[in-house]
Amino acid sequence: MNGEIELWTRAGHIKIKVGKAVDVRALDRLITHAVLGAELAVV
């Protein structure tokens, strides 16, 4: 099963399709941290 991440921004809608080997939740946390600069708890 492949994963997908959707980003809704002021600039538009972005879809990122990822393969089976990618941990979508970890990638989502990484993007969130980079964009918001927030400290996130490890889940």
MODELLER restraints for C-alpha pairs under 7 A, 6 or more apart:
rsr = mdl.restraints
at = mdl.atoms
rsr.add(forms.Gaussian(group=physical.xy_distance, feature=features.Distance(at['CA:1:A'], at['CA:20:A']), mean=5.91, stdev=0.5))
rsr.add(forms.Gaussian(group=physical.xy_distance, feature=features.Distance(at['CA:2:A'], at['CA:18:A']), mean=6.11, stdev=0.5))
rsr.add(forms.Gaussian(group=physical.xy_distance, feature=features.Distance(at['CA:2:A'], at['CA:19:A']), mean=4.98, stdev=0.5))
rsr.add(forms.Gaussian(group=physical.xy_distance, feature=features.Distance(at['CA:2:A'], at['CA:20:A']), mean=5.00, stdev=0.5))
rsr.add(forms.Gaussian(group=physical.xy_distance, feature=features.Distance(at['CA:3:A'], at['CA:17:A']), mean=6.01, stdev=0.5))
rsr.add(forms.Gaussian(group=physical.xy_distance, feature=features.Distance(at['CA:3:A'], at['CA:18:A']), mean=5.20, stdev=0.5))
rsr.add(forms.Gaussian(group=physical.xy_distance, feature=features.Distance(at['CA:3:A'], at['CA:19:A']), mean=6.27, stdev=0.5))
rsr.add(forms.Gaussian(group=physical.xy_distance, feature=features.Distance(at['CA:3:A'], at['CA:20:A']), mean=6.88, stdev=0.5))
rsr.add(forms.Gaussian(group=physical.xy_distance, feature=features.Distance(at['CA:3:A'], at['CA:24:A']), mean=6.50, stdev=0.5))
rsr.add(forms.Gaussian(group=physical.xy_distance, feature=features.Distance(at['CA:4:A'], at['CA:15:A']), mean=6.84, stdev=0.5))
rsr.add(forms.Gaussian(group=physical.xy_distance, feature=features.Distance(at['CA:4:A'], at['CA:16:A']), mean=5.57, stdev=0.5))
rsr.add(forms.Gaussian(group=physical.xy_distance, feature=features.Distance(at['CA:4:A'], at['CA:17:A']), mean=4.41, stdev=0.5))
rsr.add(forms.Gaussian(group=physical.xy_distance, feature=features.Distance(at['CA:4:A'], at['CA:18:A']), mean=5.81, stdev=0.5))
rsr.add(forms.Gaussian(group=physical.xy_distance, feature=features.Distance(at['CA:5:A'], at['CA:15:A']), mean=5.76, stdev=0.5))
rsr.add(forms.Gaussian(group=physical.xy_distance, feature=features.Distance(at['CA:5:A'], at['CA:16:A']), mean=5.10, stdev=0.5))
rsr.add(forms.Gaussian(group=physical.xy_distance, feature=features.Distance(at['CA:5:A'], at['CA:17:A']), mean=6.49, stdev=0.5))
rsr.add(forms.Gaussian(group=physical.xy_distance, feature=features.Distance(at['CA:6:A'], at['CA:14:A']), mean=5.74, stdev=0.5))
rsr.add(forms.Gaussian(group=physical.xy_distance, feature=features.Distance(at['CA:6:A'], at['CA:15:A']), mean=4.52, stdev=0.5))
rsr.add(forms.Gaussian(group=physical.xy_distance, feature=features.Distance(at['CA:6:A'], at['CA:16:A']), mean=6.34, stdev=0.5))
rsr.add(forms.Gaussian(group=physical.xy_distance, feature=features.Distance(at['CA:7:A'], at['CA:13:A']), mean=5.86, stdev=0.5))
rsr.add(forms.Gaussian(group=physical.xy_distance, feature=features.Distance(at['CA:7:A'], at['CA:14:A']), mean=5.02, stdev=0.5))
rsr.add(forms.Gaussian(group=physical.xy_distance, feature=features.Distance(at['CA:7:A'], at['CA:15:A']), mean=6.32, stdev=0.5))
rsr.add(forms.Gaussian(group=physical.xy_distance, feature=features.Distance(at['CA:8:A'], at['CA:14:A']), mean=6.46, stdev=0.5))
rsr.add(forms.Gaussian(group=physical.xy_distance, feature=features.Distance(at['CA:33:A'], at['CA:39:A']), mean=6.88, stdev=0.5))
